Amino acid sequence: MHLAYPAVLSALLFCTGLYGVLARRNAILVLMSVELMLNAVNLNLVAFDVWLSRTAEETLHSGQALTLFTIAIAAAEIGIGLAIVLAVYRNRGTSDIDKLRDTAEGHEPDGLDGDATGREAPAPRTAGEKAEATA
């Protein structure tokens, strides 16, 4: 089998995963797309390992060993990522990535700087204005 077949399949899988990462809003679908991209890399590693082992006299199978490490890293990544997504879902009630941009402390959701009613907060007063207001 030629090297072009698994390389093209790997490129298609990687592009599909990249599209999923860039276009999806659901965090679980983004994690699945990252897994798809990692599997495309694994396919490439094994294909090039087989291709290089035919031409080289010594076969170390380093591509297959690297694939095993990649699979282990991917399993750990999906476990931790899924735990984070579930914790965020329990706290926020959504796994939509666009709605989770306000995770830093001190920021209001949807860009509001006021209270929960949606009104804007008054401008901060200077020291002189505070003294006049209390007098």
PyMOL commands that set and color helices and strands:
alter all, ss='L'
color gray80, all
select helices_A, chain A and resi 4-23+27-55+62-92+97-100+109-111+127-134
alter helices_A, ss='H'
color red, helices_A
deselect
rebuild
show_as cartoon
